Amino acid sequence: MPDVGKLQKILEAAGAGAGKFYLLQGRGRILAALPAEPEGFVRTLALYRPQRSFARLWVRFVSLLHGGRLQRLFLPLWSWPGAPSPSLPCPGVLLGNPDHPVPRAMLVTREKDSWVVGKFIPDPNQQNLLRREQDLLQAASRLGGHAPEVLGWKPCGQGGALWTRWLDPQPGNSSRRDRLKILHAWLLPKAPRSLSDFPAWKVAGHSSALPTQLASALRLRPSLRHGDFTPWNLLKNSAGCWVAVDWEDGCEEDAPGLDLVHDLLQEEFLIRRSSAREAWARMENSLRQPLVAAYLSACGWAGNETPLLHWAMAFESTTRPEIRRWVDAR
């Protein structure tokens, strides 16, 4: 069994109550702790959205096993003794990226008569990430409702959690058309302004091979930026609306186009595992497809697809070390 130390530290920091968990494993580490309590098991597993098709089939298989009470044959069972003074009932736990500099986890638990989901950061000095994400969720809710209902930030054990209402995700994956509709909804009703005036340009503009003169001349509509806009961060709710989760890398008002290129890039980098050269050619072609072109025209990028790609890739390389290494190997 993989080391449960990280899971134990998260539960301890959250002040979680006692419980039994089935451990979902992958690539030599624990991915999720699924409560033995049936409803908590199903809800926690429903929030686990792996990127690869094989992993999604495995999650589906585990879900079916639970329905037949056979999960104990395939998943190890682990008992958590509980904090001396629990601050929340036994939660389901999805562990975050182990390489992330700020440890975090998603907690799924019952609050009174409803289920809630909390993004938990055990370090009290990093709580500003959650407060900023709360602002972004509220901004997204005002622009078409593509965000879970925010219940607020509150202290939790040694740290704090940002709580949202459980949204009962439905099966299926979003299409490119679905995602473009969301990006259209996030364009802000404000006057266009120069690319060089936006926050993202200040992060990576001068390393993008995009002339400052062109950046000053481009007039773009401001947009809400998600920051990690991918199919696995989109859940369909019971009303059929796609809801975006995991907003910590976003910005309330930035240049449009970054989320679009990030979506294309993640497919190439994580799913196709393309070389950077192959990915560049395919992404450049995708930016000229009719549905995408309509969005870029609404943004102000029409006719400047290649400059957009240069700038957005420079931003990705600056903010994500793994993309920088991939591009450098091109």
Order of alpha helices (4+ residues) and beta strands (2+ residues): alpha-beta-beta-alpha-alpha-beta-beta-beta-beta-alpha-beta-beta-alpha-beta-alpha-alpha-beta-beta-beta-beta-beta-alpha-alpha-alpha-alpha-alpha
